[in-house]
């Protein structure tokens, strides 16, 4: 049987054996504001998730979600 699993999320909790951290969905946006890529990230909270999202200077535009909650949207052109 060929079943495709959901996205693999590896974070610190997997490596340390600690409690699971909240997961966030990071959407990188193109120049028109459309999603160009997406990834799952784990972070201890919103501020750490924002910090992780800012690590890629080549993609300064993004939306960050935790479940149905929009944590933030950053458009480098608006800063």
C-alpha positions in Angstrom: 0.0 0.0 0.0 1.4 3.4 -1.0 0.2 6.0 1.5 1.5 9.5 1.6 2.2 10.8 5.1 1.5 14.3 6.1 4.3 16.9 6.4 7.3 15.9 8.5 7.9 18.4 11.3 11.1 18.0 13.2 11.8 20.4 16.0 13.7 20.6 19.3 11.1 18.5 21.1 11.9 15.6 18.8 15.6 16.0 19.4 15.5 16.5 23.2 12.6 14.3 24.1 10.8 17.2 25.7 7.3 18.3 25.4 5.9 19.2 22.0 6.2 22.8 21.0 3.5 24.7 19.2 3.6 24.3 15.4 3.3 27.2 13.0 2.8 27.4 9.3 5.1 29.9 7.5 4.0 31.1 4.1 6.6 33.0 2.0 5.0 35.5 -0.3 6.1 36.6 -3.7 6.1 40.2 -5.0 2.4 40.0 -5.8 1.6 38.8 -2.3 0.9 35.2 -3.4 2.3 32.2 -1.6 5.6 31.1 -3.1 6.5 28.5 -0.5 5.3 27.1 2.8 6.9 25.2 5.7 6.0 24.0 9.1 8.1 25.3 12.0 8.1 24.7 15.8 8.6 27.5 18.3 8.1 28.1 22.0 5.8 31.0 21.2 4.9 33.7 18.7 8.1 35.8 19.2 10.4 32.8 18.5 8.3 31.9 15.5 8.6 35.4 14.1 12.4 35.3 14.7 12.6 32.0 12.7 10.6 33.5 9.9 12.9 36.5 9.7 16.0 34.3 9.2 15.7 34.2 5.4 16.6 37.7 4.2 15.9 36.6 0.6 12.3 36.2 1.5 11.3 39.2 3.6 7.5 38.9 2.9 5.6 36.2 4.8 2.5 35.2 6.7 2.8 33.2 9.9 -0.2 31.1 11.2 -0.8 28.9 14.2 -3.8 26.9 13.3 -6.6 29.3 12.2 -4.9 32.2 14.0 -2.9 34.7 11.9 0.1 35.5 14.0 1.5 38.1 11.7 2.1 39.3 8.2 5.3 41.0 7.2 5.7 42.9 3.9 9.2 44.4 3.6 7.8 47.1 1.4 5.6 48.4 4.3 8.3 48.5 6.9 
